[in-house]
């Protein structure tokens, strides 16, 4: 009941305010966060320190402050996302090289769009279906609140995006095989099982990476495209695409995962404040028998896909 009241009386009406007004509210929130550190201060500081050990405390603190400002901007933009018009979204979120997706569409290739929680991913979710010729599908885990999950996903889907549960995405992808699809996958979360992850060096530390995108690409024969979202100025973003592989069968175990993760790493190193540092990314322990585990994963992968 409280969730309904909060959504319909407070959050949804707020979303109809101009973005500049919403920024005034979140600027005040930024001042609270940056002065008190009440939001995951220790997690943010630890993640930045581990990722940039060679930076001075002053330099790391600068990244933290800029992250807090960007994070509160995302809150304003997330609220605005509930009611933002297609016209305004097209003005604020542009694709630098959409011809890459058009070429894949013309060659009748389904696509996995892969990246991470960097810059504004919510606007991409809402805009994707009118940015590219493919049918837009987003894969993710549902929110703990059924009410908020339903409301937010219904707003995400209003321009054609289809949001599906990560646990039963296969049914959606296998339906309408004649319809070419672009599946959005954000692969920088902490995996649930360290033994089923792909371990690699990422931001100066051994890191488990979700292997689902690579498995999906091979099982479904989807091309893989990495996207980099960059902030042009406050409330404006540009998205650049780069091909990881058109034919997954031409790649070896780990190649796709290494490629898209390293591309994300480069974006983070170039502009570190725009990644989600408050996420507990490194909570999994590296297996003691990592070399043996990777050898077994490689063998099982090659056997499954006859490589």
Secondary structure, 3 states (H helix, E strand, C coil): CHHHHHHHHHHHHHHCCCHHHHHHHHHHHHHHHHHHCCCCHHHHHHHHHHHCCCCCHHHHHHHHHHHHHHHHHHHHHHHHCCCCCHHHHHHHEEECCCHHHHHHHHCCCCEEEEECCECCHHHHHHHHHHHCCCEEEEEECCCCCHHHHHHHHHHHCCCCCEEEEHHHHHHHHHCCCCCCEEEEEECCCCCCCHHHCEEEECCCCEEEECCHHHHHHHHHCCEEEEEEEEEEECCEEEEEEEEEECCHHHCCCCHHHHHHHHHHHHHHHHCHHHECCCCCCCCCCCCCCHHHHHHHHHHHHHHHCCC
